[in-house]
C-alpha cells in the first residue's frame, strides 16, 4: 500500500519512481497481462480513457512493454484500472513496493481469483479449503508440503 504521508508531505511519487523502477520486469508482466485478457496494444490504450482521451497511448504501451519507458503514478493508475488489477500489484511488480508480507505468488493468485467470483462462490471455496485442511490434519500431512508427517508415519 502506498504511504499517504509521503505524498501529504509534498513529495512527488513520480520523482521517487524514476530512480527505482524495474522496467524490463514490469514491461514483460504488462505484455503477459494484456495478452491474457486478449487485448492488443491499441485496445488496452482505449480502455485507459480518462476525461475523453486515452491516458496511455499505444506507442507508450509499446515502449513500456519493451522496458524503454518509466511510468508516473497516473499511468500506473490507468493501467491498473484497464487491467482490473489493484494499483499495489502493479507497483509491486515494478519494484516500488515490497512483495506482500507472508504471501507467495500462489496466495496472491488465489486472492485475485477470489476477487473475480461472487461472494456466495467465495464462501463455498473457503469452506472447501477448510475441509481440505482438516482432512490433511487428520491424515497427519504437513500443511506446507502435503507429505505425511513423521508422527503419522510411526503410528
C-alpha atoms as an extended CHARMM CRD file, in Angstrom:
* protein
*
       155  EXT
         1         1  UNK       CA              0.0000000000        0.0000000000        0.0000000000  PROA      1               0.0000000000
         2         2  UNK       CA              1.2570000000        3.4870000000       -0.7820000000  PROA      2               0.0000000000
         3         3  UNK       CA              2.2090000000        5.5210000000        2.2650000000  PROA      3               0.0000000000
         4         4  UNK       CA             -0.1270000000        8.5560000000        2.0590000000  PROA      4               0.0000000000
         5         5  UNK       CA              2.1290000000       10.5750000000        4.3670000000  PROA      5               0.0000000000
         6         6  UNK       CA              4.8030000000       10.5090000000        1.6580000000  PROA      6               0.0000000000
         7         7  UNK       CA              2.5490000000       12.4000000000       -0.7490000000  PROA      7               0.0000000000
         8         8  UNK       CA              0.9930000000       14.5560000000        2.0130000000  PROA      8               0.0000000000
         9         9  UNK       CA              4.4560000000       15.9490000000        2.8040000000  PROA      9               0.0000000000
        10        10  UNK       CA              4.6270000000       17.4000000000       -0.6910000000  PROA      10              0.0000000000
        11        11  UNK       CA              6.8340000000       14.7000000000       -2.1640000000  PROA      11              0.0000000000
        12        12  UNK       CA              6.2910000000       13.6760000000       -5.7370000000  PROA      12              0.0000000000
        13        13  UNK       CA              5.7640000000        9.9380000000       -6.2430000000  PROA      13              0.0000000000
        14        14  UNK       CA              6.9420000000       10.4230000000       -9.8350000000  PROA      14              0.0000000000
        15        15  UNK       CA             10.3880000000       11.5250000000       -8.6710000000  PROA      15              0.0000000000
        16        16  UNK       CA             10.6920000000        8.5480000000       -6.3530000000  PROA      16              0.0000000000
        17        17  UNK       CA              9.5900000000        6.1470000000       -9.0970000000  PROA      17              0.0000000000
        18        18  UNK       CA             12.0100000000        7.4640000000      -11.7090000000  PROA      18              0.0000000000
        19        19  UNK       CA             15.0030000000        6.0270000000       -9.8460000000  PROA      19              0.0000000000
        20        20  UNK       CA             13.8390000000        2.5650000000       -8.8130000000  PROA      20              0.0000000000
        21        21  UNK       CA             11.5880000000        1.0310000000      -11.4410000000  PROA      21              0.0000000000
        22        22  UNK       CA             12.4250000000       -2.3930000000      -12.8380000000  PROA      22              0.0000000000
        23        23  UNK       CA             11.3260000000       -1.5080000000      -16.3860000000  PROA      23              0.0000000000
        24        24  UNK       CA             12.0830000000       -4.8600000000      -18.0450000000  PROA      24              0.0000000000
        25        25  UNK       CA             10.2380000000       -6.9080000000      -15.4310000000  PROA      25              0.0000000000
        26        26  UNK       CA              7.2300000000       -4.6080000000      -15.4830000000  PROA      26              0.0000000000
        27        27  UNK       CA              7.1810000000       -4.4850000000      -19.2920000000  PROA      27              0.0000000000
        28        28  UNK       CA              7.1590000000       -8.2900000000      -19.5470000000  PROA      28              0.0000000000
        29        29  UNK       CA              4.4410000000       -8.5240000000      -16.9020000000  PROA      29              0.0000000000
        30        30  UNK       CA              2.3100000000       -5.9170000000      -18.7050000000  PROA      30              0.0000000000
        31        31  UNK       CA              2.5990000000       -7.8090000000      -22.0110000000  PROA      31              0.0000000000
        32        32  UNK       CA              1.5700000000      -11.1130000000      -20.3490000000  PROA      32              0.0000000000
        33        33  UNK       CA             -1.4040000000       -9.4930000000      -18.5960000000  PROA      33              0.0000000000
        34        34  UNK       CA             -2.5430000000       -7.7190000000      -21.7620000000  PROA      34              0.0000000000
        35        35  UNK       CA             -2.2960000000      -10.8940000000      -23.8300000000  PROA      35              0.0000000000
        36        36  UNK       CA             -4.0410000000      -12.9550000000      -21.1170000000  PROA      36              0.0000000000
        37        37  UNK       CA             -7.0010000000      -10.5850000000      -21.4270000000  PROA      37              0.0000000000
        38        38  UNK       CA             -6.9460000000      -10.9980000000      -25.2090000000  PROA      38              0.0000000000
        39        39  UNK       CA             -6.1290000000       -7.3380000000      -25.8350000000  PROA      39              0.0000000000
        40        40  UNK       CA             -3.8130000000       -5.7780000000      -28.3580000000  PROA      40              0.0000000000
        41        41  UNK       CA             -1.9640000000       -2.5550000000      -27.5110000000  PROA      41              0.0000000000
        42        42  UNK       CA             -4.4970000000       -0.2400000000      -29.1400000000  PROA      42              0.0000000000
        43        43  UNK       CA             -7.3850000000       -1.9270000000      -27.2890000000  PROA      43              0.0000000000
        44        44  UNK       CA             -5.5600000000       -1.5370000000      -23.9730000000  PROA      44              0.0000000000
        45        45  UNK       CA             -4.9190000000        2.1380000000      -24.7890000000  PROA      45              0.0000000000
        46        46  UNK       CA             -8.6380000000        2.6790000000      -25.4680000000  PROA      46              0.0000000000
        47        47  UNK       CA             -9.5730000000        1.1590000000      -22.1040000000  PROA      47              0.0000000000
        48        48  UNK       CA             -7.3500000000        3.6800000000      -20.2820000000  PROA      48              0.0000000000
        49        49  UNK       CA             -9.5070000000        6.5990000000      -21.4670000000  PROA      49              0.0000000000
        50        50  UNK       CA             -9.9540000000        9.2700000000      -18.8210000000  PROA      50              0.0000000000
        51        51  UNK       CA            -11.7000000000       12.5630000000      -19.4170000000  PROA      51              0.0000000000
        52        52  UNK       CA            -12.3360000000       11.8480000000      -23.0940000000  PROA      52              0.0000000000
        53        53  UNK       CA             -8.7540000000       10.9840000000      -24.0680000000  PROA      53              0.0000000000
        54        54  UNK       CA             -6.5110000000        7.9860000000      -23.6510000000  PROA      54              0.0000000000
        55        55  UNK       CA             -4.3400000000        8.1900000000      -20.5190000000  PROA      55              0.0000000000
        56        56  UNK       CA             -1.7980000000        5.8180000000      -22.0790000000  PROA      56              0.0000000000
        57        57  UNK       CA             -1.2450000000        5.7520000000      -25.8330000000  PROA      57              0.0000000000
        58        58  UNK       CA             -0.4670000000        2.7020000000      -27.9340000000  PROA      58              0.0000000000
        59        59  UNK       CA              3.1450000000        3.8550000000      -28.5730000000  PROA      59              0.0000000000
        60        60  UNK       CA              3.6010000000        4.4050000000      -24.8250000000  PROA      60              0.0000000000
        61        61  UNK       CA              2.3660000000        0.8850000000      -24.1150000000  PROA      61              0.0000000000
        62        62  UNK       CA              4.8070000000       -0.4540000000      -26.6990000000  PROA      62              0.0000000000
        63        63  UNK       CA              7.7210000000        1.3930000000      -25.0430000000  PROA      63              0.0000000000
        64        64  UNK       CA              6.6300000000        0.2520000000      -21.5720000000  PROA      64              0.0000000000
        65        65  UNK       CA              6.4660000000       -3.3860000000      -22.7040000000  PROA      65              0.0000000000
        66        66  UNK       CA              9.9130000000       -3.0620000000      -24.2850000000  PROA      66              0.0000000000
        67        67  UNK       CA             11.2730000000       -1.7930000000      -20.9610000000  PROA      67              0.0000000000
        68        68  UNK       CA             12.2360000000        1.5150000000      -22.5490000000  PROA      68              0.0000000000
        69        69  UNK       CA              9.9450000000        3.8250000000      -20.5870000000  PROA      69              0.0000000000
        70        70  UNK       CA              9.3060000000        4.6070000000      -16.9360000000  PROA      70              0.0000000000
        71        71  UNK       CA              5.8480000000        5.3870000000      -15.6080000000  PROA      71              0.0000000000
        72        72  UNK       CA              4.3400000000        8.0230000000      -13.3910000000  PROA      72              0.0000000000
        73        73  UNK       CA              1.6150000000        7.3480000000      -10.8550000000  PROA      73              0.0000000000
        74        74  UNK       CA             -1.1900000000        8.3980000000      -13.2250000000  PROA      74              0.0000000000
        75        75  UNK       CA             -0.0020000000        5.8780000000      -15.8060000000  PROA      75              0.0000000000
        76        76  UNK       CA              0.1170000000        3.1180000000      -13.1920000000  PROA      76              0.0000000000
        77        77  UNK       CA             -3.4090000000        4.0310000000      -12.0940000000  PROA      77              0.0000000000
        78        78  UNK       CA             -4.7190000000        3.9990000000      -15.6810000000  PROA      78              0.0000000000
        79        79  UNK       CA             -3.1490000000        0.6040000000      -16.3890000000  PROA      79              0.0000000000
        80        80  UNK       CA             -4.4240000000       -0.8380000000      -13.0870000000  PROA      80              0.0000000000
        81        81  UNK       CA             -7.9370000000        0.3160000000      -13.9960000000  PROA      81              0.0000000000
        82        82  UNK       CA             -7.7000000000       -1.0340000000      -17.5540000000  PROA      82              0.0000000000
        83        83  UNK       CA             -6.3380000000       -4.4200000000      -16.4290000000  PROA      83              0.0000000000
        84        84  UNK       CA             -8.7240000000       -4.6380000000      -13.4460000000  PROA      84              0.0000000000
        85        85  UNK       CA             -5.8160000000       -5.1070000000      -11.0570000000  PROA      85              0.0000000000
        86        86  UNK       CA             -5.0730000000       -3.4060000000       -7.7370000000  PROA      86              0.0000000000
        87        87  UNK       CA             -2.6630000000       -0.4850000000       -8.0760000000  PROA      87              0.0000000000
        88        88  UNK       CA             -0.4780000000       -2.0370000000       -5.3860000000  PROA      88              0.0000000000
        89        89  UNK       CA              0.0550000000       -5.1270000000       -7.5420000000  PROA      89              0.0000000000
        90        90  UNK       CA              1.4320000000       -3.0450000000      -10.4220000000  PROA      90              0.0000000000
        91        91  UNK       CA              3.6840000000       -1.0940000000       -8.0720000000  PROA      91              0.0000000000
        92        92  UNK       CA              4.9300000000       -4.3500000000       -6.5470000000  PROA      92              0.0000000000
        93        93  UNK       CA              5.7300000000       -5.8530000000       -9.9560000000  PROA      93              0.0000000000
        94        94  UNK       CA              7.5650000000       -2.6610000000      -10.9180000000  PROA      94              0.0000000000
        95        95  UNK       CA              9.6770000000       -2.8830000000       -7.7720000000  PROA      95              0.0000000000
        96        96  UNK       CA              8.2700000000        0.1320000000       -5.9270000000  PROA      96              0.0000000000
        97        97  UNK       CA              6.6190000000       -1.8850000000       -3.1920000000  PROA      97              0.0000000000
        98        98  UNK       CA              7.9860000000       -4.9560000000       -1.4440000000  PROA      98              0.0000000000
        99        99  UNK       CA              6.1030000000       -8.2250000000       -2.0120000000  PROA      99              0.0000000000
       100       100  UNK       CA              3.1490000000       -8.6050000000        0.3230000000  PROA      100             0.0000000000
       101       101  UNK       CA              4.4600000000       -9.9160000000        3.6190000000  PROA      101             0.0000000000
       102       102  UNK       CA              3.8980000000      -13.5990000000        4.1180000000  PROA      102             0.0000000000
       103       103  UNK       CA              2.3260000000      -14.0750000000        0.7140000000  PROA      103             0.0000000000
       104       104  UNK       CA              3.7460000000      -16.0350000000       -2.1530000000  PROA      104             0.0000000000
       105       105  UNK       CA              2.6400000000      -15.9210000000       -5.7860000000  PROA      105             0.0000000000
       106       106  UNK       CA              0.1810000000      -18.7650000000       -5.2070000000  PROA      106             0.0000000000
       107       107  UNK       CA             -1.5600000000      -16.9160000000       -2.3690000000  PROA      107             0.0000000000
       108       108  UNK       CA             -1.8160000000      -13.7410000000       -4.4490000000  PROA      108             0.0000000000
       109       109  UNK       CA             -3.2410000000      -15.7340000000       -7.3690000000  PROA      109             0.0000000000
       110       110  UNK       CA             -5.8930000000      -17.2640000000       -5.1160000000  PROA      110             0.0000000000
       111       111  UNK       CA             -6.8330000000      -13.8130000000       -3.8040000000  PROA      111             0.0000000000
       112       112  UNK       CA             -7.0540000000      -12.4590000000       -7.3500000000  PROA      112             0.0000000000
       113       113  UNK       CA             -9.3490000000      -15.3230000000       -8.3730000000  PROA      113             0.0000000000
       114       114  UNK       CA            -11.4190000000      -14.7710000000       -5.2340000000  PROA      114             0.0000000000
       115       115  UNK       CA            -11.9940000000      -11.1540000000       -6.2330000000  PROA      115             0.0000000000
       116       116  UNK       CA            -13.4260000000      -12.2810000000       -9.5580000000  PROA      116             0.0000000000
       117       117  UNK       CA            -16.1500000000      -14.6080000000       -8.2420000000  PROA      117             0.0000000000
       118       118  UNK       CA            -19.4380000000      -13.7710000000       -6.4790000000  PROA      118             0.0000000000
       119       119  UNK       CA            -19.4360000000      -13.7400000000       -2.6590000000  PROA      119             0.0000000000
       120       120  UNK       CA            -21.5130000000      -16.9370000000       -2.4680000000  PROA      120             0.0000000000
       121       121  UNK       CA            -18.8880000000      -18.7940000000       -4.5070000000  PROA      121             0.0000000000
       122       122  UNK       CA            -16.1050000000      -17.3450000000       -2.3030000000  PROA      122             0.0000000000
       123       123  UNK       CA            -17.8670000000      -18.7680000000        0.7470000000  PROA      123             0.0000000000
       124       124  UNK       CA            -18.0490000000      -22.2080000000       -0.8960000000  PROA      124             0.0000000000
       125       125  UNK       CA            -14.3560000000      -22.0700000000       -1.8340000000  PROA      125             0.0000000000
       126       126  UNK       CA            -13.4060000000      -21.0900000000        1.7120000000  PROA      126             0.0000000000
       127       127  UNK       CA            -15.4660000000      -23.9280000000        3.2030000000  PROA      127             0.0000000000
       128       128  UNK       CA            -13.8360000000      -26.3910000000        0.8000000000  PROA      128             0.0000000000
       129       129  UNK       CA            -10.3540000000      -25.1500000000        1.7320000000  PROA      129             0.0000000000
       130       130  UNK       CA            -11.1440000000      -25.5080000000        5.4540000000  PROA      130             0.0000000000
       131       131  UNK       CA            -12.4200000000      -29.0310000000        4.8870000000  PROA      131             0.0000000000
       132       132  UNK       CA             -9.2970000000      -29.9850000000        2.9390000000  PROA      132             0.0000000000
       133       133  UNK       CA             -7.0850000000      -28.5940000000        5.7190000000  PROA      133             0.0000000000
       134       134  UNK       CA             -8.9580000000      -30.5910000000        8.3730000000  PROA      134             0.0000000000
       135       135  UNK       CA             -8.6350000000      -33.7560000000        6.2730000000  PROA      135             0.0000000000
       136       136  UNK       CA             -4.9120000000      -33.1610000000        5.8220000000  PROA      136             0.0000000000
       137       137  UNK       CA             -4.5060000000      -32.6670000000        9.5770000000  PROA      137             0.0000000000
       138       138  UNK       CA             -6.3750000000      -35.9100000000       10.2900000000  PROA      138             0.0000000000
       139       139  UNK       CA             -4.1790000000      -37.7720000000        7.8580000000  PROA      139             0.0000000000
       140       140  UNK       CA             -1.1080000000      -36.2530000000        9.5020000000  PROA      140             0.0000000000
       141       141  UNK       CA              0.0500000000      -34.3050000000        6.4880000000  PROA      141             0.0000000000
       142       142  UNK       CA              2.3540000000      -31.3440000000        6.7140000000  PROA      142             0.0000000000
       143       143  UNK       CA              0.4160000000      -28.1970000000        5.7110000000  PROA      143             0.0000000000
       144       144  UNK       CA              3.1660000000      -26.7740000000        3.5100000000  PROA      144             0.0000000000
       145       145  UNK       CA              4.4810000000      -29.8700000000        1.7310000000  PROA      145             0.0000000000
       146       146  UNK       CA              1.4190000000      -32.1020000000        1.7240000000  PROA      146             0.0000000000
       147       147  UNK       CA              3.6090000000      -35.0310000000        2.8340000000  PROA      147             0.0000000000
       148       148  UNK       CA              2.8020000000      -37.3270000000        5.7230000000  PROA      148             0.0000000000
       149       149  UNK       CA              4.4380000000      -36.1020000000        8.9140000000  PROA      149             0.0000000000
       150       150  UNK       CA              6.8810000000      -38.3270000000       10.8120000000  PROA      150             0.0000000000
       151       151  UNK       CA              4.3900000000      -38.6910000000       13.6900000000  PROA      151             0.0000000000
       152       152  UNK       CA              1.7270000000      -40.0460000000       11.3520000000  PROA      152             0.0000000000
       153       153  UNK       CA              4.1480000000      -42.4640000000        9.6950000000  PROA      153             0.0000000000
       154       154  UNK       CA              5.1760000000      -44.0230000000       13.0170000000  PROA      154             0.0000000000
       155       155  UNK       CA              1.5490000000      -44.7310000000       14.0130000000  PROA      155             0.0000000000
